[in-house]
Amino acid sequence: MAILTLLLIYGQQYWQLDLVDLNLTTKVTTEYNKLVFYKGITFLGKTLYLVVLGFLLASETKLRYLRVAKLWLITVVTSITLQVVVLYLNDSFSGSDLYNSLLPLLRNTYPLASGVMLGLCLLKKAQEYFLKLSWRQILVVTIILTGSPTIFGQDPLAMWSGTGLTFGLVMFLVGALIAKKQVDIQPWLALALGLISGGVYLLLNYWMPYISRDIHGDYSTAGRFLNNGALPAVLFAFFVGLALLPYFRGIRRRWRLTFANFAYLGLLLATNNVVLPIVKNYFDKKYPNTDVLIKAKAVFTQCLGQMGWLILGTIILALLAYLPLNTYLIRKSYGYDLVDVLRSTRSWCQSNKRYLYGLIGAIILAYSSFIFVSPNFKITLNMGPTYSAWQYVFLARPMMIWLNALIIIALWCLLFGITNRYWVSTLGVAISMLVLFVTENIKVGIRNEPILPSEIVMLKAIGELLHMADTILLVGGALGLSLGIGLIVYLEKKYPQSKLKWYSRLVLIAVACLFFSPSFFLNHNKGKMHIVSTSLGNDPTFYNQLLVAQQNGPLLQFLNNVDTQVMVKPAGYSKAKMAAIAKKYNLKADLINQTRKNDWHNQSVIFSLSESFANPNRVPGVELANNPIKRIDNLMAKNTSGLMLSSGYGGGTANIEYMTLTGLTVANFSATLPTPYTQLVPFQKQAWSFNQLFAKSTAIHPYQGVFYSRPTTYKKFGFERFYHLGSKYKITVKEKIDRSPYLDDNTAFANTLKVLKERGNGQFINLVSMQNHFPYDKDFYDGTEKYTANGSAIVDENTANMVSDFATGLSYTDKAVANFIKEIDKIQRPVTIVFYGDHLPGIYNGNDMKKDGVVLHETDYFIYSNKYARKHGAKTKMVKATGLVAPNDFPAMVAEQTNSKVNGYLALLTEVKADLPAMSTDPKMNATNNYNTMVSFVTKKGKILKLEQLTPKQQKLYHDYQLVQYDMTAGKQYLLKNHDFSK
């Protein structure tokens, strides 16, 4: 049996490789004949393997359904084990493979093994009909069933050249029937007939290339018989099986079943589609241009090693599957029929119904959790259609329902393990979940955002929170909680449930802890838990917490937000080191301030983020009929301007916004912190932002304020007002263009002017527009023919239309900006605007990110000071500022432009701007709001450098910058306590 298993694994692993030598195009070689010989032998082994399995399980007619259940369990455990192996060997996991593991027959995961299981189910009826036949008649039936593909070149019974379910079923039943027959042929004669059949099989494969060449003039049918379903291979298995039959009949039933488990496991390992592709890649890489015969020997050696693992795996599976099923199912007197098996299953369900009810309750709670975070029971995808939450979750996100149910079950296991009281645990978890979901619903109604881990700290102020709540809600909640507690007490006394042993409780607690522990690794990019969770459908994006909670479920999304490593601690971080850095840059600030005469309290500064603003004419392979931003180009020519290196493409607005406000680069954060607005700022005790240098600060966003947790973030940054749709501070002068759903840039600038004039001098405004947001394929604007797009990067009409529509939007921005500049020039106070695009739109499908990545991450910017500001010391154009900059350079640049004094931190940013290349995540990638890459340095000429390519002086400066960023975000925040450095 071991030899057959080795032959089976060897054949399956080796012959899946792409052997050029077997794809004849010119002539038959000696090497080809050798390979055909090897392959033919391995195929003979596979066919005989199925017959032997039939021998081993032929007597299992009474227990056939239980045996099928055991084989199914072996299949599931083996498949999941193989997936875990692949996860660690290849860092890959497939949700589809998980379904395949649980439903191998329906998903056709293991066709031959499924044929064996199906054969077991049909074994009793097959023996009733076919045991009346002689073994010779059984041979005729076998030839008829399996021989049609060989004889006629057609496959009416779906034998699939000996790889299909039907073939596995037929050959298994052949073995099982022969095992029950009185055979009147001598073993030596049967063996001789088998060897003759095998010889004919090998000779047929040897001569077929020549026959194909003579008949067809090519080698198109050279491999017609080179499969384990060929008739001579079937005859070989039949007659050799007859020869071996007396030896198998002498084996005791217990050992036959053990061999059957071993053989079935070997069949799974040899025919799986999980590990085999990895083995193929391994040998392809190890022997890329090696003689295939050498490969054959290498694979054979590898298979010998796998035999050892196979034996070990059999022992483990015997413990996991064989022994429990034997003792619990087979050795109990439940009867031998399917009805009795179902009856025993029903009895088990009745004795464990409290757990089954709990499982059903967990599923219902998990499903309802999605509904609680879906206002009006609707889910609207990003700029997409709106669905019924009831239908969308059930039909499109079923795996997420199960994952959220598992979270609830794990909580129950933890509580039951601790209390050992069924009703306390079951109703306690159910009531807690309902309270949580109602709270989620209330928060969604108020803030359009689910509950996040950062808000747990608010429990410290539970008294203040209760004062804010509605009295009716508090009374109703208290009443409901009292009724719930009363119900628990009543059920514990009236219907007490049996308790668990101490060791069972420990197991429950350990399982719960093991279940929740991966939450601290869910967002470790390329980590094992991340790979598994995302393959199952978990989408841990963070730019729209509400939408992702509606898609992942609020419980899973809560866990997604638990795992946030802000930043790796730089070498040398300490209180003393940060004090030295503060002293160093405070002195540099004093030197800079000797030539600066303005203070921030006299300045009005606007950071104007223009959604997706970037001139399409700069994109390689794109040409527009007209320039959509000619007015802005004129402004750029006369003022501080250039290109900004964005860390996003097609998205990532809040990340750019974060960098401009804080002077920190997202590229320094860990891979698990792609979105500081939602993952970092709400957690910080203090968060430094440029607006804190001003007496007054305002944020304006003419759209919904929910995205990126802006209300929470702006409050943490110290913004006093946040104007957005539905806010306390109203967006006025609302205008739209043609069919666009977004408020236009005229609206954005009109509201900015209103605030600018109302709040007087010494203020900071952070303006985030929405006019040019995607989608671009909805024909928002009229007159797009003026900006017709052509060029090599325009791959189709749809791309051309999107670029033209986008460019038309830019033309409206161009006019709005020009008008705004005219208006601020009328103000008799110093006003400076930093106008910049956050990222390019993701519409340039004809460009290769690896080739054009830097250009596709460059947006336009300019810094303009009004006439009054220029008369009072502001610069018109900083020569050093032109060229490629990073968003985190803007605070230092606007300080230089306005001739304003700086603190120690701005002095550091000034040096970073002057001496370091622009910093960003990898510009050759277009991932946004996903996972950070290592920091890239991009020179003004667009060359990407690694850290080690910087000069020693630059590396020292960058290390200082890293230390400061770590201290401000993940460290002890020593620098924020240093007034000269941060104020």
N, C-alpha and C positions, 0 to 999 in steps of 0.2 A: 504493500500500500504506500509506503514511504517513497519507494522508487517511482511509482506512478504519479504521486503528488509532485515529486521533484521534476519529473518529466513535464507535467502539466504546467507548473509555474514557469519552468524554463521556456517552454514553447510559447506561452502567452506573453511573457515579457520580451523575449528576443524577437519574435516575429511581428510584433507591433512596430518595430523599428523600420524606418524607411530605407530599405535596402535597394540601392540603385542596381545592384547586380542581378536582382530578380525582375527588374523591369527591362525586358529584352527589347533592344532596338536594332542591333546589328547582327550579332551572331551568338551562338551558344558556346560558352566557355567551360573549361574543366571546373573552375570555381563555381560556376552556376550549378553544375550538376551536383557538386558537393553540398551546396546550400540547399538544393531541392531535397537531397537525401536526408539532411538533418531536419528540415522542416517536415518532411513526410513522416519521419519517425515520431516527432513530437505530436503531430496531429493524430497519429494512430493511438498514441497514449491518451489523448483527450477523449476520444470516442470510447475506448475501453473503460475509462474512468467512470463514465455514466452507467455503463452496464454493471460494473462492480458495485456502485452505489445501490443499484437495484437489488443485487445479491444480498447486500448487508441489511436492507430494510424490507425485504420481501415478506417477513413474518409479522410486520407491524399493522396488519389489517384492523385488529380490534382497537389498537391505540393510535391509529393513524392521525386523527385530528390533534391529539396531544403531541404526537411526534412533529406534526407540522407546526404547532405552536412553539415547540422547542427550537425547530430549525429557524422559524421566523425570529425568535429572540436572539439566536446566535447571529442571524443576519444583521439585526439592528445593532447589537453590541459591537460586532466586527466592523460594520460600516462607520459607526460613530468613532470607534477607536482609530480606524484608518484616517478619518477626518482630523482627529487630534494629531495624529502623526504628521499629516500633511501640513497642518497649522504650524507645527514646530520646524518641519523640514523646509517648507516653502513659503511660510507667512501668507497662507491663503486659506480661505474658508468659504463655503458656498451654502447659502440658505436652501438652494434647490437640492443640493446633495443631502441636506438634512431631511427634506421631504422624501427623497429617494430612499433614505435609510429606513424610514418608518413605513413606507409603502412600496417595497421592492417589486411586488407583483404588478400593481397598477402602474407604477412608473417605469416598469421594464428595466430595472436597475441591473439585475443579474439574471439574464434570460435563461441560462442553463440551470442555475440554482432554482429559479422560479418554476422551471419545468419539473424539477425533482419534487418540489413542494406540491405542485398541482398533481403530479403522478401519485403522490402519497394519498391525496384526497380521493383520487379515482381508483385507488388500488383494489379495493374490495370488489367494486363493480367490474373492473377489468379482469380480475381473476375469475369472477363468475362466468364471464362470457368467453374468455380466451383460454382458460385452463382445459376446456373441452377439446382444444386443438392439440395436436402432437407438436413436438418441438420443431419438426420439419415444416408444419403448417405455419407455426409462429415465424419461422424463418421467411416463408413466402410473404406473409403479411408485412414483415419488417422490410423486405426488399421493395414491396409495392409502395409503402409509406415513405421510405427514405430514398428510394432509387430514382424517382421521377426527375429530380434536378440533374442527376448524372446522365440518365438515358436520353431525356428530351431537352435538356438545357433550360427547363422552366422550373419554377418553384411554387406550385399551386398550394402547398401545405405550409408555406412560410418556414422552411427549414433554415433559410439564410446561411447556406453553406456550412451547416453544422454549428451555428452560433445562436440560433433562435430558440425561443421557448418551446416551440413544437418539437424540435429535435431533441432537446433535453428531456421532454416528456416521453417521447417515443422510446429513446434508448434506455431511460430509467425503467419504463414498464417492461421492455424486452428483458432486461436483467432480472426484474422481480418475477416475471412469469417463468423464465427458464429455471430460476432457483426453486420453483415449486413443482416442476415437471420431473417425471421419471425419465431420465435420459438414457437411451440405449446405444449411444456412441462411445467408443473408447476414448479416454482422454488424449492418448497419443495421436489418434486419428484426427480428433478435433483440433489439437494443437497444430498438426501438419496442415490441415485445411486453412487454419488461421494464418499460418506463416506463408502459405501459398498466396492467400488473399492479400496479405501485407506486401509480399513480393510483387504481385501484380500491380498493386497500388503504386509502389515505388517505381516500377518499370514504366507504368503509364505516365507518371510525372516526368520520367527521364525522356520518354519518346515524344511527349506532346509538343515540345517546341519544334521538333523536326516535322511532325505531322501538320502542325499549324502552318509552318513555312511552306510545305509542299502543297497544301490545299488552298490556303488563303494568300500565300505570298508574303506573309508577315508573321509576327509572333503574337497576334491579338488573342489567340486562345491557348497560349502556352501554359497558363496556369489554371486551366479549366478544372482539373481534378486535384489541385493543390489546396485541399481543404479537408477538415475532419468529417464532413458530411458526405464525401464521395462514397459510392457504393462499395468499392473494394475495402475502404477503411471500415465501413459498417460491418461487412462480412468478417473482417479481421477481428473486430471486437466481439462479434457473435461467437465465432468458433473458439477463439482464445478464452472467452468467458466460459464456454462449455468445458474446456480443458481444465480451467481453474475451479470449476464449480464443486467438485468433490472436496477440495481443500477448504472452501468456505463453509460447506455444510458441517464440517467437523469442528468449527469454531463455536464456542459457547455464546449464547444470546447476549450476555452482558458485554463480552468482548466485541461481538459484531456491532453492537450499538456504539461502543466507544470508537471503534474504527470508522463507523459511519459519521460520527461527529467530526472526527479528524479529517475524513475525506471531504465532507461538506465544507468545512472551514477552508481546506485547501482549494476547493472549487471557487469559493468566494475570493480568496486572495489572488487566485490566478486570473479571475475575470473581472476584477473591480476596475472602475474608471476613475478612481481617485488617486491612487498611488502610482499606477502604471505610467501616466504621462510624466510624472516626476522622474521615474526610472529611465524613461526614454530620453528626457532632456539631459539626465546625468551622463548617460553613455554617449549621447551625441556630442556633448561638450568634452568629455574625457577622451573620446576617440573620433575626432572630427573628420580626419582623412585617413583612417586606419583600415587595413584589410579586414573585411567583414568576418573572416574566419577567426581572426584574433578577437574581434568583438564577441563572437560566439563563445569562445573559451572564457572571456572575461565575465560574460553574463552567467555562464554555467557556474563559475566560482561564486558569483554573487548569490545565486540561487541556493547553493550549498549552505551559505551563511543564513539565508532566509529560512531554511528548513529548521535550523535551531530555534529561531524566533517563532516559527510555526508550532513547534512542539511546546514551547513555553506558553504561547498564546492558547493552545488547546487546554493546557492545565488551568489557566486563568478562566477561560470560558467555561470549563467544567464546573468551576466554583461559582461562577456568576449565573450560569444558565442551566447546566445539566443537573446538578445536585438539587437546587431548589425546586425545579419542575418535577424531578423524579419523586422527591419526598412529599411535595405538596399536592401534586396532581395525580401522578401515575400510581403511587403506592396507596392512595386513598380509594375507598370503594365507592366511587361515584359512577361506576358503570363504564361501558366501552363505546357508547354511541355519542354522536354529536349532540343529540337531545340531552343526554346526561351531562355532557360537558357544559352545555348552556345552563342546565339546571344547577350545576355546581357553581357556575359563575354567578347566577342569580342569588344563590345562597350566600356567597361571599359578599356580594353587594349589599344584601340585607343586613349582614352582620357588621358591615362597615359603612352603613348609610350616613352616619353623622359626618364622616369625612367626605363622602361624595356630595352631600348637601353643601358642605363648606366649599368644595371645589366649584360647584355651580354658582354659589353666592359670590365667590371671588371673581369668576368670569363676568357675572352681571355687574358687579361693582366696577371692574376694570372697563367694561364697555360704557357704563354710565359716566365714567370719569371724562371720557372724550366729549360727551354731550355737555357736561357742566362747563367746559371751557370753550364752548361753541355758541356765541351769542345768536339768539333766534334759531338755534339748531342748524346753523349754516356754517360751511367752511369755504372760504374764498382763498384759492391758491394765489401765489404772488402774481399780481397783474393778470390773473387768469380767470377761469370760470368759477362760479359758485355752485357748491353741491350741498345736498342734504347731508347733515352730519351723520344721521342714522345710517344712511346707505353707504356713504363714502367710507366710514370707519369699518363697517362690517364687510364690505366688498373689496376695498382697496388696501386696508391695513389690518387684516386678521392676525398676522403674526404679532403686531404691536399689542393687540388685545391680550394675547397669551403672555407676552412679556410683562405687561402691567399686572395681569392676574398672578404671575409668579412672584412679583414684588409683594402683593398682598398676602399670598400664601407664605412667603418667607417671614413676613411680619407676624403672621399667626403662629408659625413654628417657633419663633423666638419667644413670643408671649406665652404660648402653651408650655414650652420647655421651662420657662421661669416659674409660672404659677401652678402648672399641672391642673388647671381648671378649664374644662371645655367651654362652658358658657361665658366665663370671664374673657377667655381668649377670642372666641368666635364673635360674640356680640361686641366685645371691646374693640376689636379691629374694625368690624362693620360700622359701628357708631363713629369711631375716629375717622374712618374714610369718608363717611357722609359729611361730617363736620368739615373735614378738609376740602371736600369737593364744593360744598356750599361756599366756603371761604374763597376758594378759587373763583367761583362764579361771581362773587361780589367784587373781587379785585379786578377780574376781567371787565366787569361792567364799569368800574371806576377808572382803571388805568390801561385797559386793553393789554394786560400782561399777566402771566401766571405767577404763582408764588415761586420765588427763587431762594436758594440757600442763603444768599446774602441777607435775606429779610428775617432769618431766624434770630439775629441779634436784636430785632425789634421786640422780642419777647421780654427783654430786660425792662422795657417800658410798657408792660402789659396794662398797668393802671391808666396811663395816658391813652392807650389804644381803646380801652373800654369806654373811656369818657367820650371818645369820638364816635362810637357806634350808636346806631339808632336804638332808642329805648325799647321799641317793640321787638326789634331783632334780638336784643339782649334778653328780654323776658322770654321770648319764644325759644331761644337757645337754651336758657337755663331750665325751662320747663321740659324741653325735649331731652336734655341731658339727665334730668332727674328721673324721667320716665324710663330712659334707657338703663340707668343704674338700678332702678327698682325692678325692671324686667330681668336683669342679670341675677339679682339676689333671689328673686322668685324662682327662676329656673334652676339655679344651683341647689335650692332647697327642695323643690318639688320634683325635679327630674335630674338628679345628680348622675353624672357620667363616670364611667370607669376611668381610673387614673393610670398613668404610665409608670413603668419602673424607672429608677434613677438613671440607668444607662440609656434608656430610650429618650429621656429628657435631654441628656447630654448630647445625644446624636442630633436632636432637633435644633438645639442651640448652635451646635457646630455647623450644621447645614445652613442655618440662617446666616451665621457670620460669614461662612464661605461664599454664600450667595451675594451678600452686600459688599464684601471686600473688593471685588473687581470694580466697584463704582469709583474707587480711587485711581483706577487705571483706564477708565473708559475712553478718555480723550488722549491717551498716549499714542500719538500717530505711529502706525505700523506695529503697535503693541498687539499682543494676542487677543486680549479682550476687545480692543477696538476693532480688529479684523472680524471677529465673530459677530459683534453687535451690529456693525454696519452691514455685514452680509445678510443678516436677518431682517434688515430694513430700517434699523435705527439711523436717523439722520441728525447727528449732533451739530447742526449749524446754529448760530447764535444771533444772527442779525434781526430775526423776527421771532421772538420767544413765543408769542401767542400762536402763530401759525405752526411752529414746530411742536408745541404742546398739543395742538389739535391733531397733528399727524403722528406723534410719538406717544401721546398720552402724558398727562401732567406728572405722573409719578416717575416715568422713565426720563422725562425731560428734566425733572428736578435732580435726578442722579447724574444726568449728563453735565449739569452745572456744578456738581460737587467737586469734580476732578479739575482743579485749576492750579497748575504750577506756574507762578507768575514769571519767574526768571531764574536761571542758574546763578548762584552766588559767584561773583567774580573773585579771582584770587586777591588776597590782601584786604578784603573788606573788614573794617573794624571802626570803632568810634574814633580812635586816634587818627586813622587814615582819613576818615571823612572830615575831621577837624583840619587836617593838613590841606586837604583839597579846598575846603572852604576858605582858608586863609590865602591859599595860592590864587584863587580866582577872585576873591574880594580885592586883592592888591591889583590884579589886572583890571578889575572894574574901575578902581580909582584912577588908573592910568588912562583908560578910555574916557572917563568922565571929565578929564581935564580939558578935552576939546569939545565936549557936548554941553549945550546950554539949555535944552528944553527938559521939562519934567512931564511925566505921564498925565498928571492931573490937569494939564493944559491942552492935552491932545485928545482928539476924537479919532479912533481907529476902527476900521471895518474890515473884517475878514469875510470876503464874499466867495463862498464855495459855489461854483456854477456846475450843476449836475452834468456830468459826461462831456464837459466842454473841452474839445480838442479838434484842431483843424484837420479835416479829412485829407487835405492836400499834402500833408506831411507823411501820410501812410504810404509805404512803398506799394506801387502798382495801382494807386487810386488817383484819378484825375477828375476834377469837377469842372463843369462848363463855366462857372463863375466862382469867385471867392466870396464865401458867405460872411466872412468877418473882416472886411476891408477896413472898417472904422477902428476895430480893435487892433488890427495890424498897424494902423497909423499911430495909435496910442502907444503901442509897444515900441515902435521905432523911436519915439521921443522920450520915453520914460524907462525907468528900471523895469526890465522884462527879460524873458527867456523861456526856458522849458523846465517844467517840474517833473521829477521822477516819481511816478505813482507806484504804490505797492499793489494796486489792484488793476484788473482788466475786466470791464463789464460789470463791476460792482466793487464794494468795499468802501463806500462813501465815509462811513463813520470812522474808519481807521485813519483815513487821510485827515479828517477833521480833528481826530484825537492828536495826531502828530503836530498839526499847525497850532493847536491850543496849548500843548504841553511842551513842545520842543523835544519830545522823546520819539524814538523810532520803534515801530512795532516789530522790526526785524530782530531786535534784541530780546524780545520776549520768548518764552519757551514755546514749543510747538503746540502745546495744549491751550495756549491763550491767543487765539486768532482775533478776538474781538474785545478789546479793552473796555469799551463802553458798557458791555453787559457782563463781562467776566471779572473785571478788575476794579473799576472805579467805584461801584456800589459797595465793595468790601473795604475800601481804604478808609483809614481814620482821617487822613487829610489827602487831598489830591491837588497838586499845584496846577494852575492854569494861567495863561497869559492875562486873562481878564481881571485877575486879582490885583494887578498893578494899577487898576483904574478905580475911581470912586463909584462908578456906576457901570453896570454891564447888562446887556440884553441879548437874548438869542431869538432869532426869527426863522421860522420854517413854515412856509405856506402850504402845509400838508398835515396829515395826521402825525401827531407827536409820539406815537407808540413805538416807532421803529428805533431799534438800538437802545432802548431804555433811556431815551434822551431826557425825559423829565427828571429821573433820578440822577443821571449823570450831570446835567446842568446845575441841579441843586447842589450836588457835591462840589462842583467847580466854583460855586459862589455866584452864579448868575441870579440876578434878582427877578428878572422877568423872562418868560418863555412864551413868545407869541406863536401859536399854531392853531389849526382848525379845532374848534371845540374847547379851547383853553379859556382861562379867566381873562387873559389879555387877547383881545380879538384881532384877527386878521381883517383888515378893511380894504377897500378899493379892489375887490376881487374881479379879476379879468382872466379870460381864457382865449385861446386863439383857435379859430376854425372848429375842428372836432376834437381837439386835444382835451383829455379829462383833467389836465393839471392846470393850476393857476400859473400864469405866465410870469416872466421876469419883470415886466412892468409892475405887476402886483408886488413882487418881492422888493423892488427898489422903492416903490411908493410907500410901503410900510416902513422901510428902513429910513427914508427921509422924514417920515412922520415922527418916528422915535428920535431921530437925530436932532430934529428941531425942538421937540418937546422937552428932552432931558438935558439939553445944554452941553456945556463943555466938559471935558474930562470923562468921556465915556467910551466903552468898547461894545461893538455890536458884532455878533457872529451870525452871519446870514447864510442859510443853506437853501438853495433854490431847488425847484422840482421840474421846471419846464421841459428840459430835454431828457427826462427819464425814459427808460424803455417802457413799452415795446415800440419798435420802429416800423412794424409791418402792418399797422392799422390805418394807414392813409390819413394821418391826423391833419395834414396841412394842404392847402391849395397852392398852386404855383410851383410845385416841386420840379417841373421841367426846367426851370431856370438853373437848377443845380444838378443837372443830369450827371450821373457818375459813370466813368469808363475806366479802362485800364486792366492790366493783367490780373490784379487781385479781385476784380469783380467777376466772380465765378458763374453767376447766373442772374436772371432778371430779378429774382427776389432780393438778392444782395444789392443790386443796383438801386432798387426802389427804396430799400431801407436806408442806404447811404444818402440818397437824395432827400428823403423825408427828414432824416437827422440833420442834414446840412441846412434845410429850410428852417428848421427850428433854431439853428445857430444864427441864421440871419436875423431872426427876431431878437435874439440875445444881443447881437451886435448893435442893433438900434437902441435897445433898452439901456445898454451900458453907456453908449454915447450920450443919451439924454440924461442919464444919472450923473455923469461927469460934469455936464453943463450945470446941473442943479447944485452939486456940492461946490462948484466954483463960485456960486453966488453967496455961499455962507461965509460970513465974516468971523470964522473961527477956524483953527487948523484942523483939517479933516484929511485923513489918509486912508485909502482903500487898497487892500491886497486882494486882487481878483485872480482866481485860479480855477482850473478844471480839476476835478477829483480823479477821474480816470477816463479812458477811452470807452466808448460803447462796444459791446461784444458782438459786432456785426461784420468784422473783417475776416470772413471765413476763408478767403483765398490766401491769407498770409500764414507763414510758418512761424510759430512762436519761438522756436529754437533759433531761427535765422533773424527774425525781425523783432525779437522780444523787447529790446531796449526801446526801439522806436514806438512800439505798441504800448509802452508804459510812460510815454512822455506827453504831458499836457501843457497847454499855454498858460502863462501867468504874466501879470504886470503889477507894479506898485505905483500908485498915483497919489500925489499930494496936491491938494487944491491950491489956488492962487494965494490965499491967505497964509497957508502953511509954508509955501515956498518963500514968501516975503519974511517969514519969521524963522528961517533957518533950515527948513526942510530942503532936501535935495531933489533935483529934477531927474537925474539919472545917475545911478551908481555904476561905474564902469566895472567894478569887481563883481557886481551882482549878476551881470548878464551870464548866460550860459545855463548849464544844467544844475539845478538845485534840488534839495529834498524838501518835503513839507515841513519838517522840523527845523528848517533854516529860517522860516518866515519871521518868528519872533525877533531874532537877531537882526534880520534884514530890515524890518520895519523900524527897529530902534535906530539903526544907522540912517535910514531914509529920513526919519523925523528929527534926527539929531538929538535924540533923547538919552538921558542918563540910564545906565544899566546897573543891575545888581550883579552879584557874583555868578549866578546861574546864567544870566544873559551874556556875561563875559565869556563863560565857557562855550555857550552856543555860538558866540561870535568867532571864537577860535575854530570850533568845529566847522562852521561855514567856510572860513577862510582856508583851512589847511587840510580838511578831509574831503575825499570824493563824496558824492551824494550816496546816502545809505538807503537800502531797500531790501525787501525779500527778493528771492531769485526772479529777475525780470524775464527769464525764459520760461516761466510758468504763468498760467492764467488762473490759478486757484484763488478764490476770494472767499473770505469768511470761512475758511476751512482750517488749514494747518500751516503755521509759519514755517518758512525755510530758514536756513542759516543766512546771516547778513551778507549782502553783496555790496561791494563798493563800485560805483560807476563813475568814471572820469567824465569831464566835460565833453570829451570826444566820443563818449559812448562805450568805452572799453570797460569790461567787467574785471574787477580785481578781487582776489582773495585777501584775507587779513595778512597772511604772510608775505604778500607782495607789497605791502605798505612799507614806508621807510620806518626806521626805529622811532623817530620823532612822532610820526603819525600813529604808530602803534601805541605809544605812550599816551598820546592825547585820546585815542579811542578807548583805552583802558580807563582813563579818568572819566570819560563820558559813560562807560558801562557802570562804573562804581556809583556815579551820581544817579543813573537811572534805577539801579538796583535799590539804592537807599530810599529813593522817593516812592518806589512802588512796592517792593517786596521786603525791604529791609526795615531798619529801626527809625527811619525818617529823621536822622540826626540833622540833616541839612535844612529841613523845614523849620527847625527850631532856631536856626541861625538867621537872624533878621537881615543882616547885610547880604547874605547869599540869596535869599528867596523872596524878600519883600521889596 
